[in-house]
Amino acid sequence: MMRRFTYALAAATLALAGCTGGSEQSSSQAAQLRTYVDIIRSNRQGPAPLPTLTPALIDQLTVPSLEVIVEDRDATAFLIPFSERRDSRPGLLRTWRTANDAMVVMRGDVLVTTRGLGNDLAGSQADAAVRAIQAQSPISGAHTIYYVDGYNQTQSIALECEMRTVGAETIEIVQRSFNTVHLQENCTGTRGIITYDYWVDRRDGTVLQSRQWGGPNLGYIRTRRLKK
């Protein structure tokens, strides 16, 4: 269950706070995270409280961190990188993981697959979207989604997509502003109109924020890059 995730962001910050000094504010944050982790370790029922995200807390992290929100369940998880590799297709293939092994796989920051979120996305192919993000300009093409149906059979959804540049936008993530280019991918298929949004850092092409479709079972998920 999403609510039982041991959030990797909290664990990483707690470990760092335990071996460094800091201000009264950081000590208070460390105490909050200890309480949070204790709740998870006690295996209590019900949703555990999330740590309050602040610039000071983010600064303490020593690894990249990703926030994922499943819209249909209003459920949030924090993830850190587990592995990454390159192959013949465009984009770095990176696996993000929570401390209890739930995973989200991205190719060039475009959603590929999920594991352990419930109603998981089995896979996707969206090379045109990856190239558009790399170029920070509209490149249109196919976007194929794979999911498992109620009979445990893998089904595919073929989407024809048109990418467009919405424009330059300044977004805020945990009280910090970033200059981005907003790319929007509008797709049509048997499920109607599906829209993907990517807010790309103008400096290095990182997707700082996104809203992506995880298939008919998972629905839309939102991401924010908390730490590069």
C-alpha positions as CSV (number, residue, x, y, z in Angstrom):
1,M,0.0,0.0,0.0
2,M,1.2,3.5,-0.8
3,R,0.5,4.7,2.7
4,R,2.9,2.1,4.2
5,F,5.9,3.4,2.2
6,T,9.1,4.0,4.2
7,Y,9.9,7.2,2.4
8,A,13.5,7.3,1.3
9,L,13.7,11.0,1.6
10,A,12.9,10.9,5.3
11,A,15.3,8.1,5.9
12,A,18.2,9.8,4.1
13,T,17.6,13.1,5.8
14,L,17.4,11.4,9.2
15,A,20.7,9.6,8.7
16,L,22.4,12.8,7.7
17,A,20.9,14.8,10.6
18,G,22.2,12.1,13.0
19,C,25.8,12.7,12.1
20,T,25.9,16.5,11.8
21,G,25.3,19.5,14.0
22,G,23.1,22.3,13.1
23,S,20.8,25.1,14.1
24,E,17.8,24.9,16.4
25,Q,15.6,24.7,13.2
26,S,17.6,21.7,11.8
27,S,17.4,20.0,15.3
28,S,13.6,20.4,15.3
29,Q,13.4,19.0,11.8
30,A,15.5,16.0,12.8
31,A,13.2,15.4,15.8
32,Q,10.2,15.5,13.4
33,L,11.8,13.0,11.1
34,R,12.7,10.6,14.0
35,T,9.1,10.7,15.1
36,Y,8.0,10.0,11.5
37,V,10.3,7.1,11.0
38,D,9.3,5.6,14.4
39,I,5.7,5.6,13.3
40,I,6.7,3.7,10.1
41,R,8.8,1.2,12.1
42,S,6.0,0.5,14.6
43,N,3.9,-0.8,11.6
44,R,0.9,1.1,12.7
45,Q,-2.2,1.2,10.5
46,G,-3.2,4.3,8.7
47,P,-1.3,7.0,6.8
48,A,2.0,8.2,8.4
49,P,2.5,11.9,8.5
50,L,4.8,13.3,5.9
51,P,7.9,15.4,6.8
52,T,7.4,19.1,6.2
53,L,9.5,20.1,3.2
54,T,11.7,23.2,3.7
55,P,14.7,24.6,1.9
56,A,16.9,23.7,4.9
57,L,15.7,20.1,4.9
58,I,16.4,19.8,1.1
59,D,19.9,21.3,1.6
60,Q,20.8,18.5,4.0
61,L,20.2,15.8,1.4
62,T,23.3,14.4,-0.3
63,V,21.5,12.4,-3.1
64,P,19.0,13.4,-5.7
65,S,15.4,13.2,-4.5
66,L,12.0,12.9,-6.3
67,E,8.5,13.5,-5.0
68,V,5.8,11.4,-6.7
69,I,2.0,12.0,-6.1
70,V,-0.7,9.6,-7.3
71,E,-3.6,11.9,-8.0
72,D,-6.5,9.5,-7.7
73,R,-5.4,8.5,-4.2
74,D,-3.8,11.8,-3.1
75,A,-0.8,9.6,-2.1
76,T,2.7,10.9,-1.9
77,A,6.1,9.1,-1.8
78,F,9.7,10.3,-1.9
79,L,12.3,8.4,-3.8
80,I,16.1,8.4,-4.4
81,P,18.0,6.9,-7.3
82,F,18.7,3.1,-7.3
83,S,20.3,2.5,-10.7
84,E,20.9,4.1,-14.0
85,R,22.1,3.1,-17.5
86,R,22.2,4.1,-21.1
87,D,21.3,2.0,-24.1
88,S,20.6,2.6,-27.8
89,R,17.5,4.7,-27.2
90,P,17.5,8.4,-26.2
91,G,17.7,9.4,-22.6
92,L,19.2,8.1,-19.4
93,L,17.2,5.2,-17.9
94,R,17.0,5.8,-14.2
95,T,15.2,3.8,-11.5
96,W,14.0,5.7,-8.4
97,R,13.2,3.7,-5.3
98,T,11.7,4.1,-1.8
99,A,13.4,2.4,1.1
100,N,11.0,-0.5,0.9
101,D,11.6,-1.1,-2.8
102,A,8.7,0.6,-4.5
103,M,10.1,1.9,-7.8
104,V,9.5,4.4,-10.5
105,V,11.5,4.1,-13.7
106,M,12.1,7.2,-15.9
107,R,13.8,7.5,-19.3
108,G,15.1,11.1,-19.7
109,D,12.5,12.0,-17.0
110,V,9.6,10.5,-18.9
111,L,7.7,7.9,-17.0
112,V,8.4,4.3,-18.2
113,T,7.1,1.9,-15.5
114,T,6.2,1.7,-11.8
115,R,6.5,-1.1,-9.3
116,G,4.8,-1.3,-5.8
117,L,2.5,1.7,-6.2
118,G,-0.6,-0.4,-6.8
119,N,-2.3,-0.6,-10.3
120,D,1.2,-0.2,-11.7
121,L,2.2,0.9,-15.2
122,A,3.7,-2.1,-16.9
123,G,5.8,0.0,-19.4
124,S,5.8,2.8,-22.0
125,Q,7.7,4.0,-25.1
126,A,7.9,7.7,-25.7
127,D,11.2,8.4,-27.5
128,A,9.8,11.5,-29.2
129,A,8.9,13.1,-25.8
130,V,12.4,12.3,-24.5
131,R,14.0,14.0,-27.5
132,A,11.7,17.0,-27.1
133,I,12.8,17.4,-23.5
134,Q,16.4,17.1,-24.5
135,A,16.0,19.8,-27.2
136,Q,13.6,21.9,-25.1
137,S,11.5,22.3,-28.2
138,P,8.4,20.5,-29.6
139,I,9.1,17.1,-31.2
140,S,5.9,15.1,-31.8
141,G,5.5,11.3,-32.2
142,A,4.0,8.1,-30.8
143,H,3.5,7.3,-27.1
144,T,2.7,3.7,-26.3
145,I,1.4,2.6,-22.9
146,Y,1.4,-1.0,-21.5
147,Y,-0.7,-2.1,-18.6
148,V,-2.0,-5.3,-17.1
149,D,-5.8,-5.9,-17.3
150,G,-8.1,-7.7,-14.9
151,Y,-7.2,-11.1,-16.6
152,N,-3.5,-10.6,-15.9
153,Q,-2.9,-10.0,-19.6
154,T,-0.6,-7.2,-20.8
155,Q,-2.5,-4.7,-23.0
156,S,-1.2,-1.7,-25.0
157,I,-2.6,1.7,-25.8
158,A,-1.2,3.5,-28.8
159,L,-1.3,7.3,-28.6
160,E,-0.6,9.7,-31.3
161,C,0.8,12.8,-29.7
162,E,1.6,16.4,-30.6
163,M,4.1,18.3,-28.5
164,R,3.8,22.0,-28.1
165,T,5.7,24.7,-26.3
166,V,3.4,26.4,-23.8
167,G,6.1,29.0,-23.0
168,A,8.7,30.1,-20.5
169,E,7.4,29.7,-16.9
170,T,8.8,30.3,-13.4
171,I,7.8,27.6,-11.0
172,E,8.3,27.2,-7.3
173,I,9.5,24.0,-5.6
174,V,9.8,24.1,-1.8
175,Q,10.0,27.9,-1.7
176,R,12.6,28.2,-4.5
177,S,12.0,29.5,-7.9
178,F,13.2,28.0,-11.2
179,N,13.1,29.2,-14.8
180,T,11.6,26.5,-17.0
181,V,10.2,25.9,-20.4
182,H,6.8,24.3,-20.2
183,L,6.3,21.5,-22.8
184,Q,2.9,19.9,-23.3
185,E,2.2,16.7,-25.1
186,N,-1.5,16.2,-26.2
187,C,-2.3,12.6,-27.2
188,T,-5.3,10.9,-28.7
189,G,-6.2,7.2,-28.6
190,T,-8.9,4.8,-27.6
191,R,-9.0,6.4,-24.1
192,G,-9.7,9.8,-25.4
193,I,-7.4,12.8,-24.9
194,I,-4.4,12.3,-22.7
195,T,-2.2,15.2,-21.7
196,Y,1.4,15.2,-20.4
197,D,3.1,18.3,-19.0
198,Y,6.8,18.8,-18.5
199,W,8.5,21.8,-16.9
200,V,12.1,21.6,-18.1
201,D,15.0,23.5,-16.4
202,R,16.3,25.9,-19.0
203,R,19.9,25.5,-17.7
204,D,20.4,21.7,-18.0
205,G,17.3,20.1,-19.4
206,T,16.2,18.4,-16.2
207,V,12.4,17.9,-15.8
208,L,11.8,19.7,-12.5
209,Q,8.1,19.1,-12.5
210,S,5.7,16.9,-14.5
211,R,2.2,15.5,-14.8
212,Q,2.2,12.2,-16.6
213,W,-0.4,9.5,-17.3
214,G,0.4,6.1,-15.7
215,G,-2.2,4.2,-17.7
216,P,-5.9,3.5,-17.1
217,N,-5.3,1.7,-13.8
218,L,-2.8,4.1,-12.1
219,G,-4.0,7.4,-13.6
220,Y,-2.1,10.6,-13.5
221,I,1.0,11.1,-11.3
222,R,2.8,14.3,-10.6
223,T,6.5,14.6,-9.9
224,R,8.8,17.2,-8.5
225,R,12.5,17.1,-8.5
226,L,13.4,18.1,-4.9
227,K,17.2,17.6,-5.3
228,K,19.2,17.1,-8.5
